[in-house]
Amino acid sequence: MAVAELWETLKQAILAYTGLSPTAFFTAVAVAAALYHVVSGIFAPPPPPRQRPREEPEAEPLPYALFAGKDASRALAKMSFEPQDLNGDTSGLGPFELDALQDWEYKFMSKYVKVGTIKKAAPAEDGTTSTSPGTNETVTAEAETEKAPATEHKPREVSSEEVKEKEATADAVSAES
């Protein structure tokens, strides 16, 4: 089976089992520097087939498709579907907009599985940053240190070894109690 045939078979299977287009199936939305996989009901059986009545129009694409694969923090905070708001820049947002963004983040946290985070780039020592080709992600000339102190705007990244050590310490303390 050729790759093209395999891809077509996969697209048909995704549509049959989820009712979603392949684009929607692999959609992730970035909110406040966290990525969420926003496909719900993926393991539910497909709805029974029905014939669309003649007077029922075909479904229009939802405007939320604009958010796919982008940091939509500003657009969600402003509740805007404007293309110029599809960026992660939260500077200049008022308190009500920041509260709205926090509400969106809570909604995503309660409804979807978090699959990753967006790392914000820190400027290099010479003050320059570069953008990797084909993406909007900024890449710095030098990586940040692992043990950098946490701040209000940038929590410190923790390695899996540190997490295991802390869990083992917590287990030992709870066993002693």
Secondary structure, DSSP 4 states (H G I P E B T S, - for coil): --HHHHHHHHHHHHHHHHSS-HHHHT-EEEETTEEEE---STTSPPPPP-PPPTTSPPPPPPGGGGGTTSB-HHHHHHT---GGG-S---TT--HHHHHHHHHHHHHHHHHSEEEEEPPPPPPPTTS-EEE-TTSS-EEESSPPPTTPPP-SSSPPP--HHHHHHHHHHHHHHHHH-
